[in-house]
């Protein structure tokens, strides 16, 4: 049985049997079969989950913690109102930290749907299996968790991985040191990589259809005007 199947079974049991969910809150450990210093770490309850929290283990290249920083990150529809065409967003789109920082995130969900704070590109040997740190909330509420970044200047993707949430605006970036560039399509921050286009290919059929629709509209307006005059 794969690790994913085992994890899915445990999660399903927690949803069906709330009492069991309380026990799951004490961290489910899923083995990682790669060259990792740690195991995948999940903490789950009915409110959400935390994946791969790391408060103590330093990445290779870090002799000590350079600084302790804390951010409160809100997620919700109201933060997307300032971005045209977006539905979801974080209240911030960029964070900057020093290399080897220990970062504590208080993630607050202001909506009545699931949202995530997910960061990719961390060392896989500390954040197995794919270098990911993750906080998820199933609805309104908050969770707090900590991770440590490496000593390399890098720009990390922060997003919500739920279907279409990133595409609809829930995307940001975290720069370690000077970073290694900007990510595309971060709302209000960087240029859109693939802007929406609503082009129309005008052929004879399209032109004829437009003319017919215009004539029908004019006819209806005139007809209504005639009827109104007769009633007067």
KOLVEXMI-20949 format. One record per residue (C-alpha): residue in three letters; x, z, y. Coordinates in nm, 3 decimals, padded with zeros to 5 digits. Example, Ala and Ser with C-alpha at 12.3 -4.5 7.8 and 13.67 -1.06 7.14 Angstrom:
REC    r       px       pz       py
REC  Ala   01.230   00.780  -00.450
REC  Ser   01.367   00.714  -00.106
END
This chain:
REC    r       px       pz       py
REC  Unk   00.000   00.000   00.000
REC  Unk   00.145  -00.101   00.340
REC  Unk   00.210   00.142   00.625
REC  Unk  -00.057  -00.031   00.833
REC  Unk  -00.321   00.013   00.561
REC  Unk  -00.236   00.382   00.521
REC  Unk  -00.254   00.435   00.895
REC  Unk  -00.590   00.250   00.920
REC  Unk  -00.738   00.464   00.642
REC  Unk  -00.633   00.784   00.815
REC  Unk  -00.775   00.665   01.147
REC  Unk  -01.106   00.566   00.984
REC  Unk  -01.139   00.905   00.816
REC  Unk  -01.079   01.074   01.149
REC  Unk  -01.362   00.876   01.312
REC  Unk  -01.611   00.931   01.029
REC  Unk  -01.529   01.300   00.983
REC  Unk  -01.472   01.469   01.322
REC  Unk  -01.342   01.786   01.160
REC  Unk  -01.064   01.585   01.002
REC  Unk  -00.982   01.437   01.340
REC  Unk  -00.880   01.783   01.460
REC  Unk  -00.619   01.796   01.186
REC  Unk  -00.493   01.449   01.278
REC  Unk  -00.420   01.582   01.625
REC  Unk  -00.107   01.748   01.486
REC  Unk   00.081   01.415   01.448
REC  Unk   00.061   01.166   01.167
REC  Unk   00.407   01.049   01.064
REC  Unk   00.433   00.692   00.934
REC  Unk   00.771   00.600   00.780
REC  Unk   00.970   00.315   00.929
REC  Unk   01.170   00.119   00.673
REC  Unk   01.430  -00.022   00.914
REC  Unk   01.755   00.124   01.046
REC  Unk   01.596   00.395   01.258
REC  Unk   01.708   00.738   01.370
REC  Unk   01.349   00.860   01.367
REC  Unk   01.010   00.783   01.215
REC  Unk   00.709   00.629   01.386
REC  Unk   00.523   00.919   01.543
REC  Unk   00.148   00.915   01.603
REC  Unk  -00.057   01.193   01.758
REC  Unk  -00.429   01.123   01.736
REC  Unk  -00.759   01.287   01.812
REC  Unk  -01.106   01.167   01.908
REC  Unk  -00.994   01.116   02.268
REC  Unk  -00.711   00.877   02.186
REC  Unk  -00.352   00.864   02.066
REC  Unk   00.015   00.886   02.158
REC  Unk   00.277   00.677   01.977
REC  Unk   00.653   00.744   01.970
REC  Unk   00.683   01.031   02.214
REC  Unk   01.050   01.123   02.259
REC  Unk   01.156   01.424   02.467
REC  Unk   01.504   01.495   02.333
REC  Unk   01.681   01.212   02.146
REC  Unk   01.914   01.016   02.373
REC  Unk   01.956   00.640   02.337
REC  Unk   02.302   00.508   02.252
REC  Unk   02.508   00.489   02.570
REC  Unk   02.343   00.791   02.735
REC  Unk   02.554   01.106   02.739
REC  Unk   02.288   01.309   02.917
REC  Unk   01.953   01.282   03.091
REC  Unk   02.015   01.137   03.439
REC  Unk   01.687   01.263   03.585
REC  Unk   01.344   01.389   03.489
REC  Unk   01.064   01.192   03.652
REC  Unk   00.687   01.215   03.623
REC  Unk   00.421   00.957   03.704
REC  Unk   00.043   00.981   03.701
REC  Unk  -00.100   00.641   03.610
REC  Unk  -00.470   00.564   03.648
REC  Unk  -00.645   00.276   03.470
REC  Unk  -00.985   00.132   03.549
REC  Unk  -01.205  -00.137   03.696
REC  Unk  -01.194  -00.002   04.051
REC  Unk  -00.819  -00.063   04.075
REC  Unk  -00.875  -00.435   04.015
REC  Unk  -01.108  -00.480   04.313
REC  Unk  -00.820  -00.574   04.544
REC  Unk  -00.706  -00.855   04.312
REC  Unk  -00.913  -01.174   04.312
REC  Unk  -01.039  -01.271   03.968
REC  Unk  -00.925  -00.951   03.796
REC  Unk  -01.140  -00.702   03.606
REC  Unk  -00.902  -00.421   03.503
REC  Unk  -00.583  -00.281   03.656
REC  Unk  -00.354   00.018   03.690
REC  Unk  -00.345   00.196   04.025
REC  Unk   00.025   00.100   04.048
REC  Unk   00.197  -00.219   03.938
REC  Unk   00.563  -00.113   03.944
REC  Unk   00.778   00.194   03.879
REC  Unk   01.155   00.234   03.928
REC  Unk   01.376   00.482   03.741
REC  Unk   01.746   00.547   03.685
REC  Unk   01.916   00.453   03.355
REC  Unk   01.892   00.734   03.096
REC  Unk   01.586   00.884   03.269
REC  Unk   01.339   01.103   03.087
REC  Unk   00.996   00.984   03.197
REC  Unk   00.674   01.178   03.161
REC  Unk   00.354   00.976   03.198
REC  Unk   00.015   01.134   03.263
REC  Unk  -00.221   00.850   03.177
REC  Unk  -00.573   00.878   03.319
REC  Unk  -00.859   00.652   03.207
REC  Unk  -01.131   00.626   03.472
REC  Unk  -01.353   00.391   03.270
REC  Unk  -01.591   00.441   02.980
REC  Unk  -01.400   00.195   02.761
REC  Unk  -01.060   00.203   02.589
REC  Unk  -00.744   00.153   02.793
REC  Unk  -00.375   00.176   02.706
REC  Unk  -00.041   00.240   02.872
REC  Unk   00.198   00.047   02.649
REC  Unk   00.563  -00.025   02.721
REC  Unk   00.771  -00.273   02.520
REC  Unk   01.144  -00.337   02.480
REC  Unk   01.271   00.016   02.418
REC  Unk   01.543   00.072   02.153
REC  Unk   01.383   00.010   01.813
REC  Unk   01.598   00.277   01.645
REC  Unk   01.426   00.538   01.865
REC  Unk   01.085   00.376   01.907
REC  Unk   01.015   00.205   01.574
REC  Unk   00.920  -00.037   01.452
REC  Unk   00.914  -00.267   01.760
REC  Unk   01.053  -00.062   02.050
REC  Unk   00.714   00.054   02.178
REC  Unk   00.586   00.368   02.353
REC  Unk   00.210   00.393   02.376
REC  Unk  -00.067   00.613   02.518
REC  Unk  -00.430   00.522   02.450
REC  Unk  -00.759   00.675   02.565
REC  Unk  -01.098   00.584   02.421
REC  Unk  -01.282   00.675   02.741
REC  Unk  -01.261   00.900   03.048
REC  Unk  -00.986   01.159   03.027
REC  Unk  -00.609   01.193   03.027
REC  Unk  -00.309   01.235   02.798
REC  Unk   00.052   01.313   02.882
REC  Unk   00.361   01.202   02.691
REC  Unk   00.735   01.152   02.744
REC  Unk   00.999   00.891   02.657
REC  Unk   01.365   00.827   02.744
REC  Unk   01.504   00.492   02.858
REC  Unk   01.849   00.355   02.777
REC  Unk   02.146   00.304   03.010
REC  Unk   02.100  -00.072   03.049
REC  Unk   01.940  -00.225   03.361
REC  Unk   01.617  -00.375   03.236
REC  Unk   01.263  -00.465   03.344
REC  Unk   01.005  -00.342   03.094
REC  Unk   00.657  -00.482   03.040
REC  Unk   00.378  -00.225   03.083
REC  Unk   00.031  -00.337   02.982
REC  Unk  -00.291  -00.275   02.793
REC  Unk  -00.288  -00.464   02.465
REC  Unk  -00.664  -00.464   02.410
REC  Unk  -00.809  -00.814   02.399
REC  Unk  -00.801  -00.982   02.744
REC  Unk  -00.723  -00.660   02.933
REC  Unk  -00.375  -00.776   03.035
REC  Unk  -00.504  -01.124   03.119
REC  Unk  -00.771  -00.965   03.338
REC  Unk  -00.518  -00.761   03.535
REC  Unk  -00.390  -00.461   03.340
REC  Unk  -00.023  -00.554   03.362
REC  Unk   00.271  -00.387   03.539
REC  Unk   00.647  -00.348   03.515
REC  Unk   00.899  -00.064   03.502
REC  Unk   01.251  -00.126   03.632
REC  Unk   01.544   00.071   03.496
REC  Unk   01.825   00.058   03.751
REC  Unk   01.810  -00.279   03.925
REC  Unk   01.616  -00.426   03.634
REC  Unk   01.685  -00.776   03.503
REC  Unk   01.436  -00.968   03.711
REC  Unk   01.061  -00.959   03.769
REC  Unk   00.790  -01.032   03.515
REC  Unk   00.544  -01.311   03.598
REC  Unk   00.175  -01.262   03.672
REC  Unk   00.190  -00.894   03.772
REC  Unk  -00.116  -00.856   04.000
REC  Unk  -00.025  -00.836   04.367
REC  Unk   00.346  -00.829   04.285
REC  Unk   00.471  -01.153   04.132
REC  Unk   00.368  -01.516   04.115
REC  Unk   00.106  -01.617   03.859
REC  Unk   00.270  -01.807   03.575
REC  Unk  -00.037  -02.010   03.480
REC  Unk  -00.284  -02.012   03.770
REC  Unk  -00.648  -02.082   03.693
REC  Unk  -00.742  -02.441   03.761
REC  Unk  -01.092  -02.582   03.796
REC  Unk  -01.017  -02.951   03.831
REC  Unk  -01.284  -03.216   03.774
REC  Unk  -01.204  -03.554   03.628
REC  Unk  -01.412  -03.797   03.829
REC  Unk  -01.526  -04.093   03.623
REC  Unk  -01.828  -04.320   03.665
REC  Unk  -02.051  -04.096   03.456
REC  Unk  -01.962  -03.791   03.668
REC  Unk  -02.026  -03.977   03.995
REC  Unk  -02.361  -04.114   03.872
REC  Unk  -02.465  -03.767   03.753
REC  Unk  -02.375  -03.613   04.089
REC  Unk  -02.574  -03.884   04.277
REC  Unk  -02.879  -03.833   04.055
REC  Unk  -02.865  -03.454   04.099
REC  Unk  -02.836  -03.498   04.477
REC  Unk  -03.133  -03.738   04.492
REC  Unk  -03.344  -03.505   04.276
REC  Unk  -03.259  -03.215   04.505
REC  Unk  -03.354  -03.411   04.817
REC  Unk  -03.680  -03.524   04.654
REC  Unk  -03.775  -03.166   04.566
REC  Unk  -03.700  -03.040   04.919
REC  Unk  -03.911  -03.318   05.075
REC  Unk  -04.194  -03.259   04.827
REC  Unk  -04.204  -02.888   04.902
REC  Unk  -04.209  -02.963   05.273
REC  Unk  -04.505  -03.201   05.234
REC  Unk  -04.700  -02.949   05.027
REC  Unk  -04.639  -02.677   05.286
REC  Unk  -04.762  -02.900   05.569
REC  Unk  -05.083  -02.983   05.382
REC  Unk  -05.156  -02.616   05.331
REC  Unk  -05.120  -02.553   05.703
END
